[in-house]
């Protein structure tokens, strides 16, 4: 929509407050709300934001970063095409924003701009990226300071009819909220953990996929609150239960969007040479990439063998223990449905940074003509050393600190970021690592449950 259409639609729908929203480097969504009477003006000039706001950790401590002191401001400039009414909020609507300087040019630490730059680099290679985030999350009530799963004291079996019945009304209401914001819901299931859910939405262009991820988390959490429940996208909110991912599904298309570049019916598994090179780029950089796709302190509790979340750089065809899974296509629409699933991804990530980084790594593989190792046909944890070597399988970092060390060494990933964004990300995340390392498990779990 144009700016004028946004204002007209807001008034037509009885909107009183419009959120100007952005996602910080810690993956936390923030917003400032504008009264509808000021909307037309603010669509043009943006909303003010201190530079220091992006230097705040998920625990809301300000990290001293040069260029991000509480002196000077940037602007939150909304994208009119992201306007949507929020069904769970009375008279509320939202817009997603870029962070720009006073002259309207991109600010160096804007995550949404980072993804736009990655998309532009893909276009230079004749590639259009389509993607979707596949989210798992827990539903719980807070009782006596504890997060009690929605199906407690029992536990509904995975994919069970009773599991669907327990949250049927909330699920339908949540789907309606997602559809009202332009997402196509494909399926909804009860997952393995107690109170754990999954809703899958359809793919779209890369920028809108990241926009949808921000809106998805907002809609799920906001709708759950209306039912007196908390929804958490934390990677491992219950130490003894299965973790939650936000798997990234992506495919590569030609400039016209008419041909899936991953698809080659004559190749093994239907994966093209371009696809193999893209996979090779992702797996080569994966140890550093985890600092952006599974970035929180809690994330690394999930990346363990046997958790269907991947603990190595392995890839394979329909291998759910591999970090990168080549998803088998559906009969009759093989080209359309062939895609890659990156399992080393969770809901604590800033989707603009994680998807932008994934694209960057894959493009590096294409540009350099990289080749992946052999695809893993079994659980990597059970493979002998010789097969691991043929698959170029390496272990992933097991801590936030180790992942950040890998990121700091990765010239391709850091080089793809504006210098200010790179400094900001490393400083904020290292501060978070220090803060959580100084506290116990209970503090970690509670902080992540509430914030993601």
N, C-alpha and C positions, 0 to 999 in steps of 0.2 A: 504494500500500500504506500501511497504518497503521504507526506506529512499532513496534508489537508484531509485526506481520507481517514487517517488515524484519529484526528480530532473529531471529525464527524461521527465516526463509529463509536468513539468513547462516549460522546454525548448521547448518541442513539441508544446505547446500552446502559445508560445511567451510571457510568463510572464516575467516581469522586476522586480517587487517588490512583496515580499511575506510577509504578515502580520503575526506576531507572537502575537496571541491575548489571552487575559485572561479577566475575569470578576471580579471586585473588590467587597468588601462586601456591597457597596452601590448599586450594580446592574448595574454599568456603565461598558461597554465594553471598554477596552484599548488595544492598540497594538503598537508594534515597527515593522517597515518594513525592511526586509533584501533584499539586491540585490541578484538576482538569481545566480550570480557568487560566492556568499558566502553561498549559501543555503546548500550545502552538508556539509560544516564544521559546520554551525550553527544547523543543524539537530542533529548533534552529541553532540555538547557542549552547546547548548542553547544560549540565549541572556541575557545579564546582566540587572538587575533591582534592584534599591535601595529598601531596606526593608521598607523604609518610604512610598513607593508608595501605600501600602495597608492601610496606616493610614490616607488617604486623604478622606475627605467627598465629597459628590456629588457636593457641592459648592466649592470644590478645596481648602479647608483649611486643613492644616496638624494638626492632633491631636497628642499630645505627648503621646506615648505609649511605655512602656519599652520593648525593644527588636525590636522596629520598628523605631529607630532613623535613621536619614540620614547618618548612618555609617554602612558599610558592605553591601553586595549584596547577592541576590539570583539569580537563573537562570530561565528563561522561557524556558522549555523544551517541544518542540512540540510533539504531537501525530501524526505520519505520516498518520494514518487512517482518520484524520479529514481534509486532504488537499482538497481544492476545488478552482477552478477558480471563480472569482467574476465577473459575467456578466456586472454589472453596473460600473465597474472600468476599465479603459484602462490598459491592460497588468498587471492586479492585481490578486493575489491569497491570500488565507489565510490558516492558521493552528491554531488550538486551543491548548493551552499549560497548562501543569502542572507547578507549582512553586516548585522548588527543591533547596536544598542546593548545595554547590560546589561539594560535593561527590555524587550527584545524588539522595540522599534520599529525601523523601517528606519534604517540609517545613511545619511547624505547622499551618500556616495560609492560606494554599491553599484550596480554596473552592472545586475545582474539586477532590482533594484527599479526602475531606470530603464525597462527594457522593460515591466515590469508596469504602470507608470504610463502608458506610451504605449498599451498594450492597453486600459486603463481609459478613456482619452480616446476611443479608437476606439469602445468600447462606448457612450459617450455620444452618438456619432453614429449608433448603430444598426449598427455595423460590427464584424464578427469577421474577424480577419486569419488567413489560413493561409499557410504559407511552407515553403520548403525551400532549403537551401544546396547548390549543385552544385559540387563540389570537383575541382580539378585539382591534381596534385602530382607531384614527381619522386622516383624511386627511384634510389639511388646507393650505391656502396661508397666508403669513404675509403681511398685508397691514396697513400702518400707525401705526405700533407697535401693531397691533391686529392680532390674529389668526382667520382668516375667513374660515369657513368650505367650502369644495370644492363644495358643492351643494348650497351655498348661492347665491342669497337672498332667494331662496325657500328651501324646505326641502323634499327630496324624501321619500315617505312612506317606512317603513321597508319591506324588501323582495320584493320590487316592481320592475317591469320591467324597469321603467325609472331610478330607483336607480342603477340598474345594468348597464344601458346604459351610465350613466354619467361618470363612471370610467372603462368602459369595456376594453379599450386599456391598461390602466395602470395595471388592474387586470391580464390580460393575460401576460403582461411583467413580473409582479411580480411572478406569478406562474412559469414561465419559469426559473426565477432566483432561486426559491426555488428548483425546480426539478433538476437544474444543480448542486445543492449542496447535492443531495441525498435524498431529502424529497419527499414524495408522497402526492400530494394535493388531498384532498377528496372533499371539497366544498368551495365555495367562495360566500359570501352574503353581501348585504348592510344591516347594522344594524339599531337600533332604533334611534340613535343620528344623528344629521346633519353631513354628511361627515364621518360617522362611518362605518367601514368595519370589516369583519371577514373572515379569511381564516383558514381552518382546515387542518392539516396534519396527516398522518397515524402514528400509534404507532410503537415504536421500543424498544430496551432494554433501561434501565433507563439512562445509561451514554450517549448514543447517543441521547436520548430524550432531555437531558439538553444541549448537544452540538448543537442540532438542534434549540433549543430555542435561543441561542446566534446568530446562523447564520440567523434564521428567522428575528429577529429584525434588524440585519444589512441589509439583503436583502430588506426588506420592506422600510426601511428608505432611503437606497441608491438608490433604483429604483425610489422612489417618488421624490427625489432630481433632478433626470434627467428630471422630468416633471415640475420642479419649485415648487414642493409641499413639505410640511413638514408632516411626519407621526409621530404621538405621541402615545406611549403606556402608557402614564400617566393614573393613575386610574380614576381621575376625573378632566380632563383638563377644562371642562366647568361646573361651579357650578350648573347651572339650567338644565343640560342635563344628560342623563343616563351615568353611568360610564363604563369603559372598564376593563374587566377581562382577565386573562390568565389562564382559568380553567385547572386544571390538571386532565387528565383522566388516570387512572392506573388500571392494573390488575395483579394478582399474579399467577404465573405458577410454575409447579414442576421443578425440577432440569433439566430435559430433555426438558422442554419447550413444552411438549405434552398435558398437562392437565391444564385447568384454575381452580386454587384452590378456586376461588370465587364462582364457579358455582356448584349448587346442585339442580337439577330439582325437588327434592322432598321437598325442603325447601320453606317457604313463600317467594315469590318474586324471587325464584331461588338463593338466597344468602346463601352460605354455612356457617357452623359454623366458619371456619377460617375467612371468610369474615366478619362476625359479630364481631369477636374479633378484627380484623384489624380496622373496623369502630370505635369500642369502644376506641381503643388506640388513634386514630386521634381525636375523639371528646373530650376525656378526656384532652388531651394536647392542644386543639385548642386555648384557650386564649393566651397561650405562643407562639404557632405556628404562630399566625398572625404576630408576630414580624419578622418572616422570610419569610412568603408567601405573606403578604400584608404589606410590611415593611416601605414604605415611609411616610412622613408626610402627603402627599396628599391622600394616600391609604384609610385613615379612613373616608374620605368624602363619599366613595363609600359604606362602610359597614353599610347600613341603611335599616330599614324595607321597604318593597315594592319595592326594587331596584333590585331584582333577584340576589343579591350578598351575602346575608346572614348577619344577625346581631346577630345570636345566634349559639349555638353548635348543633342545631337540625340536624337530618339526616332523610332521607326518600326515598321512591321509586318514582322516577320521580317528586320529589318535588323541584321546582326551587327556592324556598325561603329557602331551607335547605342548610346548609354549605356543607354537604356531600350527594350527590344524587346517589342512586343506579340506573344506567341507564338501562332501559328495553332493553332486547336483541332483535335481529332481527330474525324473523322466518327462520328456516333452518340453522342458525349458532348461536344458543343460547350460546353455550359454548364459542365460539370465541369472541362474541361481548359483553357479560356481563362485565361491568366495573364500577368503582367508579369514580364519578366526584367531585372534591374538588373545590368549587366555591370561597372559601376565598383565592384567588390567583390572582395576577395581574402582569403586565409586568414590574413593577419596581423591582421585586425580582431577586436576583441572583439565577438562576435556579438550580445550583449545591447545594446551601445551602437549598433552599426551598424543592426540591425533596428529598434530603438526610434527611432533618428533617421529612418530611412526612413518609418516609420509617421507620425512627427511631421510630416515635410515633406508627405507625401501628404494628411494630414488638413488641413493648412493650405490646400492647394489646393482641397479640397472646401469648407471653411468660407468661403473668400473667393471661391468661384466662378471660380477661375482657368481660363484656357484656354491650352492649349499652342499652339505654333506649328504650322505644317503638318508632317505626318510626313515624314521624309526617305525618299525612295524609292531613293536611291543612297548610295554612300559619301560622307559629309559632306566628306571631304578633296577630293572632286572636284566639289563643287557651286559654282556661281558665286555671287558676293556677294548677288545679288537673292534667290536661293533660300534662302541661309543666313539672310537677314533675315526672310523669310516663315516660316521654321522656328524663329525666335528662337534660332538656334544660336550659342552662345558657346564659346570655348575653355575647357578645364578647367585648373586649376593644373598646372604641370609640376614643382613641387618640394613637398616637405613643408612648407617654410616658407611658401610662397605659400598652400597649402591652410589652414594654421593661421591665417594672416591673414584669409582669407575666413570661417573659422569664428568668429573673434573679432568680426567685424562682423555676423554673422547673429543678430539678436535673437530670431528664432523658435527656432532650434536651441539657442542658449545659454540662452534663457529656459525651455526645456523641461527643463533640468537643474537639480538642486539646486545651489545656489551653490558648495558644497564640491566637488562632482563637476566642475563646469565649471572651477574654479580648478585642481584636480588634473590634469585632462586636459590643459589648455593648458600647465601648467608642466612636466609630465613629458614631453610630446611635444616641446616647444621645447627641453628639455634634450637629448633624443635627437637632434634635428636638429643642435644644436651639436656634440655628440659625434661624429656621423658626418661632419659637414662638416670636422672636423679630421683625419680619417683618409682613407686611400686606398680605391680600389675593392675591392681584395682583402679588406681588413678588413670592409667593408660586406657583401660577398657571403658571407663565411664566417660572420659573426655572424648574418645572417638565415637562412642555410641550417640552422644548428644549432637556432635558437630557434623556427622556424616549420615 
